[in-house]
Amino acid sequence: VLQQLRGTYPSIKLFFFFFSGTYIARNVGLMYASGDYITFHDADDWAHPQRVCEHMQVHKSNSNCSATLSLMARITPDGYFYSKQIYPVDRNCMVSLMFSRTTFEKLGFFKQGRIGNDSEYFERVKNFCEGEICTIDKVLTICAQRPNSLTTTPETSNEIGKNQKRMHQMKRWRRFR
């Protein structure tokens, strides 16, 4: 689909590489990105067709906005909503983070690693940018809750949401304010 769209929209750039990880792929994208705003999308998630538009409207209407974030909900392969906690089913969607080129130039690339570096980048925006992070109070992303993903494997997660590796990483990020 993207190869077909590239014929109509020459600004679409496609890069193919395998088994390198999410954050390496994001950093490659950041090296070649030429737009004024940056956001991401994971391959196993679904975004509302107006997600980018909703984020852009907030950026354009609020000059004090360093980044925007919308909400997500998880869904199982058989179509049921899933939550590690009883409430709420929706929560902040780190992959929806949209920020300006200026913010990227200030904060740089994602850290290397397999887990949680989108949350670490969010912490950098929160701690080192003067503007606010504007949350769009709408579920604009549906994330796949599937077996053997980084979200569900015992090595990187657990039933209450965070394992020791993730907790240790969070403590380290928050120390550097």
C-alpha positions in Angstrom: 0.0 0.0 0.0 2.8 2.4 0.9 4.7 1.7 -2.3 1.5 2.5 -4.3 1.0 5.7 -2.3 4.6 6.7 -2.8 3.7 7.1 -6.6 1.2 9.7 -5.7 3.0 11.3 -2.7 6.7 11.5 -3.5 7.4 12.7 0.1 6.8 9.2 1.4 10.1 7.5 2.0 10.4 3.7 2.6 13.3 1.9 4.2 13.5 -1.8 4.6 15.6 -3.5 7.3 14.9 -6.4 9.5 15.3 -7.4 13.2 16.8 -4.1 14.2 14.2 -3.0 16.7 11.7 -0.2 17.1 14.0 2.5 18.3 16.6 2.0 15.6 13.8 2.2 13.0 12.5 5.4 14.6 16.0 6.9 14.6 16.5 6.1 10.9 13.1 7.7 10.2 14.2 10.8 12.3 17.4 11.0 10.2 15.4 11.3 7.0 12.3 13.2 8.2 11.9 16.5 6.6 8.6 17.8 8.0 7.9 20.3 10.7 6.2 17.7 13.0 7.1 14.1 13.9 5.0 11.2 15.1 5.2 7.4 14.9 3.0 4.4 14.4 3.7 0.8 15.4 3.1 -1.9 12.8 0.6 -3.9 15.0 -1.5 -0.9 16.0 -4.5 0.9 14.3 -4.8 4.6 14.3 -8.0 6.6 13.7 -7.8 8.2 10.2 -7.9 11.6 11.8 -5.3 11.0 14.5 -2.6 13.1 12.8 -5.1 15.8 12.0 -6.3 16.0 15.6 -2.8 16.4 16.9 -1.9 19.1 14.3 -5.0 21.1 15.2 -3.8 21.2 18.8 -0.3 22.2 17.8 -1.6 24.9 15.5 -4.0 26.3 18.1 -1.7 26.3 21.1 1.7 28.1 20.7 2.7 26.8 24.2 2.5 23.1 23.1 5.8 21.2 22.9 4.1 17.9 22.2 0.7 16.2 21.9 -0.4 12.9 23.1 -3.7 11.0 22.6 -5.2 8.0 24.3 -5.1 4.3 23.3 -7.0 1.1 24.2 -5.8 -2.4 23.8 -7.7 -5.1 22.0 -7.1 -8.9 21.9 -6.9 -10.9 18.7 -10.5 -12.0 19.2 -11.8 -8.4 19.4 -12.1 -7.8 23.2 -10.9 -4.8 25.0 -8.0 -5.6 27.4 -6.6 -3.7 30.4 -4.0 -4.8 32.9 -5.8 -2.7 35.5 -9.6 -2.7 36.1 -9.9 1.0 35.3 -9.4 2.9 33.0 -9.4 0.9 29.8 -7.9 3.8 27.9 -4.6 5.4 28.8 -1.8 7.6 27.3 -0.5 6.3 24.0 3.2 7.0 23.9 3.5 6.0 20.3 1.1 8.9 19.4 3.5 11.5 20.8 3.8 14.3 18.2 6.4 16.9 18.5 8.0 19.7 16.4 11.3 19.5 14.6 12.5 22.2 17.1 11.7 19.8 19.9 13.6 17.0 18.2 16.6 19.2 17.5 16.7 20.0 21.2 16.2 16.4 22.5 17.9 14.3 19.8 17.4 10.7 19.0 15.8 7.8 20.9 18.0 5.8 23.2 18.9 2.3 21.9 17.2 -0.7 23.5 14.2 -2.9 23.2 11.7 -1.5 25.8 10.3 1.7 27.1 12.3 4.2 25.2 9.2 6.0 24.0 8.3 6.6 27.6 11.9 7.9 28.2 11.5 10.3 25.3 8.2 11.5 26.8 10.1 12.1 30.1 12.6 14.2 28.1 9.9 16.3 26.5 8.3 16.8 29.9 11.5 17.7 31.7 13.5 19.7 29.1 10.9 21.5 27.0 9.4 24.8 28.1 5.9 24.2 26.6 3.3 21.8 27.8 2.4 18.3 26.7 -1.2 18.6 25.4 -3.3 15.5 25.9 -6.1 14.9 23.4 -8.8 13.2 25.5 -9.8 10.7 22.8 -8.8 7.2 22.0 -7.1 7.6 18.6 -5.1 4.4 18.6 -6.1 0.8 19.1 -3.1 -1.3 20.2 -2.8 -5.0 19.6 -2.7 -7.1 22.8 -1.2 -10.3 21.4 0.9 -13.1 22.8 4.7 -12.9 22.6 4.9 -9.1 22.0 7.2 -6.9 24.1 4.0 -5.8 26.0 3.1 -9.4 27.0 6.4 -11.4 27.4 7.5 -12.0 31.0 11.0 -10.6 30.1 9.6 -7.1 29.5 6.1 -7.0 31.1 3.8 -8.6 33.6 0.1 -8.6 34.5 0.1 -5.4 36.5 1.8 -3.5 33.7 5.5 -3.1 34.6 8.3 -5.5 35.4 11.5 -4.8 37.3 13.5 -3.9 34.1 10.9 -1.2 33.2 10.7 0.1 36.7 14.5 0.4 37.0 14.6 2.2 33.7 11.9 4.7 34.8 13.8 5.5 38.0 16.9 6.2 36.0 15.2 8.5 33.6 13.5 10.5 36.3 16.8 11.1 38.1 18.1 13.2 35.2 15.8 16.2 35.3 
